[in-house]
Amino acid sequence: METDFFADCSKCFALCCTALAFDRGSQFAHDKAAGQPCHHLASDFRCTIHAKREELGYDGCEEFDCLGAGQRASAAFAGENWRRDPSVARRLYASFSMLLRLQEMRRAFVTAADLEIDAALHKERLSLLASLSAQADTYSEENAAAVDQTLKDCRAFLRRLRTALAA
């Protein structure tokens, strides 16, 4: 089961700089609407201010980590013309969003391995983690409803886990 949560920006369409919105403030030096590329993004998906992000007021860029969701979504849409077709771009951004949620939950479930929990909770954690991993590896729009359900099941498990740990 893959547990590598590192972003590989060289295999991504700079989805964090395109799909996500951000507001001007302490983390970002300008406003950017979701689905619009950052004005510091070059056509090759590289940041034109990468070396100076922090000094130019882009601490949010330094802090953000997609946990590998960006390269997963980009690979799935590599053959599609998302740059010229807004409907394809919306699907790509939705895929990135869902994969980001999956990766965040997967990391939480991997981290939970360090908790002292009973065997039944551990077994359930492993089962849910296997589902999350399989869905992250095979995500498509067709299985979005199943992914939503798995994420709901995971949140319910985490609530039960929090209660068990508080006892």
Sequence and secondary structure as in RCSB ss.txt:
>XXXX:A:sequence
METDFFADCSKCFALCCTALAFDRGSQFAHDKAAGQPCHHLASDFRCTIHAKREELGYDGCEEFDCLGAGQRASA
AFAGENWRRDPSVARRLYASFSMLLRLQEMRRAFVTAADLEIDAALHKERLSLLASLSAQADTYSEENAAAVDQT
LKDCRAFLRRLRTALAA
>XXXX:A:secstr
        GGGS  HHHHTS B SSSS SS B TTS  TTB TTS BTTGGGTTTTT HHHHH   TTHHHHHHH
HTTTS TTT HHHHHHHHHHHHHHHHHHHHHHHHHHGGGS   HHHHHHHHHHHHHHHHHHHH  GGGHHHHHHH
HHHHHHHHHHHHHHHH 
